[in-house]
């Protein structure tokens, strides 16, 4: 068995991290809209490659107002682009942290589950060969294992 992760994160560190996350959330929350996932999926996306296009279009819209359609809100376009530019480094920094936490979370869960499966299978073999002390342990674990297995989790 490989050991991809072997850490004990002290509770004060976890508490501090959760407090920092709560502080970030509280500070940014007033500026983050509540938009449904369905609505987000239907929106056109501006990746880094499109940002120069939007910036140049805004520059032209501000200096060539005769081409702006009457329904176009140029100050709102400026506001949106400024927000996008301000949020970009925050997004990437949080994404890097999230990805590293996800790797550690996935590795720790995988290792814990794999070792637990080994123990569970060992209990099954012990019951097969007639070791009575293994049967109540297996019976206690079986419903937990089969419940998760049947729901696909």
Helices and strands as residue ranges (DSSP letters): H 11-29, H 37-41, H 48-63, G 65-67, H 74-128, H 132-150
